[in-house]
Amino acid sequence: MPHAELKYSCDLEIDADAILAEIESIIQEHDSGAGACKGRAYPAQLFHHTHLMVSIALLTKPHRDETFSLALLADLESRIKQRLHQHCEFSLGLSYSTPFYVTNSHTV
């Protein structure tokens, strides 16, 4: 299950819910077996320069190679920026988990 985090200055007027849904959709377009994408948004009250930092984390899989990663990054950047309607600094990172990462569900 992928993870997406948005960290942004609170003066940036964005629809974080829509951006997170768009990220999930883009990941699904590139890898239909990726599953749902857990998303979180963190507006920063204290900041220096208006900015948006997007971090995407995926599990390591054989088909998620350099070609896959570059295509995914290009689509993410293009489509996230389409949802930004004011000037800001922009950062986007794609990372892959190590073999020492646990992901599952906890049921009570």
Secondary structure, 3 states (H helix, E strand, C coil): CCEEEEEEECCCCCCHHHHHHHHHHHHHHHCCCCCCCEEEEEEECCCCCCEEEEEEEECCCCCCCHHHHHHHHHHHHHHHHCCCCCCCEEEEEEEECCCCCCCCCCCC
